[in-house]
Amino acid sequence: MSSAPEDTSLRPNEPLVLRDDADGVAVLTLNRPKARNALSTGMMAALHERLEELGDDETAKVVVIQGAGPAFCAGHDLRELRSRPERQAYETIFRQCSRMMMAITRLPKPVIAKVHGIATAAGCQLVATCDLAVAAETARFATPGVNIGLFCSTPMVALSRAVGRKPAMEMLLTGDMIPAAQARDFGLVNRVVAEAELDAATGALARQIAEKSPLTLRLGKEAFYRQAELSLQDAYAYASEVMTRNMLARDAGEGVDAFLEKRPPVWQGC
């Protein structure tokens, strides 16, 4: 959670979330560097809008979320939260945040968090929500709300689904910062690299995934999250139906034929 002053470094009308595209990868940059990219209502609305745009954009196969300046994201903007100490205001902000996080899960494309500096509270939630995460070895993570009398209950939802219960409870109950290597051990991030290699490592992973069939990525991501909430028997029944649907798709036929013929596949996206 950030108590940093409002970021006054942005030029008038400069977007709170920037977008750059290359090689089928859309990079979204949280753009409040002086405020450690705190998730103000404006920032959350801008990120949600970008995600909605990407849902129908066939040119973008993979999404990367990163932060401008010295940090990935310091969580909610505490000054904004305290500016209206009313139940309705708090409910509105936390519902908005939850919808934005759900938009990442529901986006029919893989989303990778590219993490440097700190990712705390709702910033840590953002990392846990993304499908994959690559972190600089200098990055640090925390759910420190307990230190200020505000348990990180909404970050807990994503965190407890990304890591084991014991590590999640340790982070939530102590509020301690953990280094990137420990975050990897917990399962919060996939890869930890030298800070100088963060751009290259994240880009290489994103491009590797972008080479896959867009249809297969969409089916697979949706199936992954849906089956995780089902019983074992229901999960197998659902996954079998998804596999059948996938096998009937043109891309699956092309992929199998290309493998048997020892040639690169040509995806049709259907």
N, C-alpha and C positions, 0 to 999 in steps of 0.2 A: 504494500500500500504506500502510495506516495504522498508526502506532504510538501513536495517541492513547489516553488512558486509557479504561477501560471507561465507557460512558455510564451515569451514575447519575441522570440527570435524569428517566428514565421512572418513572411511577407503577407500583406493583405491578400485574402482569397487563396493563399497557398493551401493545397489539400492537406487534411490531417492524415490521410492515407495515400501514399503514392503507389503507382503501378508501373512496372516495366516488364516487357515481354521479350523473350528470345528463345528460339529452339523449342517451342511448345511449353515453356515454363513461364508462368506469371508470378512476378515477385511483388508482394505487397509490403510496403515499408510504413510502419507506424511512425508518424512524423511530428512528435512533440519532444524533441531531444532534450531541451532544458528541463522539462518536467518528467524526464526518464520514461517518456511514452506512457504516462498514466492514462488509464482508461476513463476519460471523461465521457459524459453522455454524447458529446459531439464525436469523439474518437470512436466510440462503439457504433454509433450510427453510420459513420463513414466506412468502417470496416465491414459492417453488415451489408451495406449497399454494394461494396466492391465484391463481396462474396456472392451476392445475388446476381450481379452482372456476370460473374464467371460461370455460374451454373449453366447458362445458355450459350457460352462462348466456345465454339468448337475449336478455335485456334489454341486455346490453353488446355494442356493435358494434365499439368501438375501445378500446384500453387505452393509458393514459399512465403512464409510470413517472417519478417525481420524487423528490427528496431533501428531507428536513426540515432546517432549520438552514442553516448557511453553505456547505454543499457538496452536490454531487450524490452522489458516492460515492468514497471514497479507496482502494478496493480491498480486498484481504484484510486481516483483522485480524492484524497481525504478532505481537502479544502472544499471541494464541491459537495461532498457528502454532508459536511457540517454546516454548509451555507443554508440548508433547509432541513432542520432537525424535526421532520414530520414523518409520520408513518407512511402517508401516501407517496411522498417523495422517495423514501427509501424503497418501498415496494416497487415503484416504477423503475428505479435504477437497477435493482437486482433482477427484475423480470427482463429488462432490456439486455442485461449482461447474459442471462441464461439463454435468451433467444439467439443472441449473437454466437454464443458457444455452440448451440445446437445447429446453427447454420453451417458451421465447420464440419460437424459430424454428418450432416445431411448433404453436403456438397458432393456431387457425383464425381469427384476428382480427388486424388490424394493431396493432402496438405502437410507440408513439412515446416516445422518451426526451426529457424536458424537463430541460435541463441548465443549472445555475447553479454558480458556484464552481468546484471542481475535479472532474475525472473522471480518476482515475489508476489504472494497473495494471488490476485486475479491474473497476474502475469504468469505465475507458476501454473495456474489453472489453464491458461491459454496454451502453454507448452503441453500439458497433460491431455488437452482436448485434441490437439493436432494428431494426425495419424502417425507421423514420424517426427523425430527431433534430432538435430545435429547440434552439438554444443562445442564452443571453444573450451579448452582445458582451464581457462581462467574464469569461466562462467560460474555463477552461484545461484542457488535456488532456495526458496523458503516459503512457508505459509505462516507468517509471523503475527497474524491477527491476535493470537492469544496474549501476546506481549502488551497489547494496548486495550485488552478487555473486549475484543471483538473476534470471536472464534471464526476461522475461515471456513464457514459452513458451505458456501457455494463452491469455492475452490476444492473443498473436500470431495464433492461429487465426481469431478474429473480425476482428481488425484487418486482416490480409492479405486477407481476403475483402471488406472494405469499402473499402479504399483501394488505390492502386497499390503495386507491390512496392518501388519506390525510396522513396516517403514512409514506408511501413511500416517498412522497414529503418532509415531514418534515425531514426524515433521509437524503435525497439527498441534500436539500437546506441548512441544518445546519451543516452537517458533525458530529453531536454530537454522542458520544458513548451512547448506551442505554444498560441497564442491562438486564440480561436474563429474568427476570419477565416481563419486558416491551416488550421484543421480543416475548414472549409467548402471551401477550395480543394483539400484532399486528398481530399474526398469522405466524410469521417467524419461530418459533419453536413449537413443539408439547408438549414437557414435559420439566420441569425444576426440577432438583434433586440436592441434596447435592453433592458436589464435590466427596466425598468419595463413593457415591453410583452410580456415572456415569457409570462405567464399568458394574456393575450388572444390572442397569436399561436398558441400551442400549442392553446388551446381552439378557435379558429376552424378550424385545420387538422383537428383531431380530429372536430369536428362536420361538416365538409365531407365527410370520408370516411364518417362514420357514416350519412350520407344515402344511400349507395349500397346496392345489393342485398347482404345478408349472404352469400347463396350465392355471388355473384360474387366477393366479397372473399375468401371461404374458398378457392374454386377457384384464384383468381389468386395468392394468397400461396403456396399449396402448389406450384403450377406454377412460380413464379418460382425457388424454391430447388431444386426437383428438376431443372429443365432446366439450371441453372447448372453442375451437376456432370456433365452428359452431353456427348458429342461433338456437333458441330454437326448432323450427320445425325440422330442419335438425339434431340437436342433438338427438332428440327423435327417428327419423327414423334410424339414425346410431346405437344408443344404442339398439333399438329393434332387429336390424340385429345381433348385437354382442350377445345379450341374446339368440337368436335362435341358433346361432352357438355354444354358450356355452352349452346350454341344450342338444344339439346333441352329445356332447363329452362324452366319457366313464367316465371321472372323475365326471361330473355332475350327471350322472346316479348312480354312486357308492356313491356319497355324499348324494343324496336324499334317496337312499335305506338304507344307514347306519344310517341316521337320523331316518327313520321310524322304523328301526329294533333295534334302541338304541344301536349301536355298533360303534367303531371307524372306519372311512373310511380307505381304502387302495388305495392310489392314484397310477394311472398308468401313469400320465403325458400325457394323450392323450384324 
